Amino acid sequence: MRSDLLRRIKRAVLAGNYAFSEKALLEMEADALTELDVAESILNAVAIYKTLRSRSSWRQQRTEYLHVIKAPTSTV
């Protein structure tokens, strides 16, 4: 099931069908990562590390899940 989900996430990234939250953009800036770095990381991922339920107060009706994806890094 998780591998199917990772495939769907990768397809969305390849199609450009994604957006970063304000928090994600702040975290990326703090880590000196670009949107391209993050997209490349997702595309190189081999598995979803874990799935969490969102605790965001903005989510009042629909449950949102956060998928933690770890990917190998390169030091080029």
Buried (B, 14 or more C-beta within 10 A) or exposed (E): EEEEEBEEBBEEBEEEEEEEEEEEBEEBEEEEBEEEEBBBBBEEBEEBEEEEEEEEEEEEEEEEEEBEBEBEEEEE
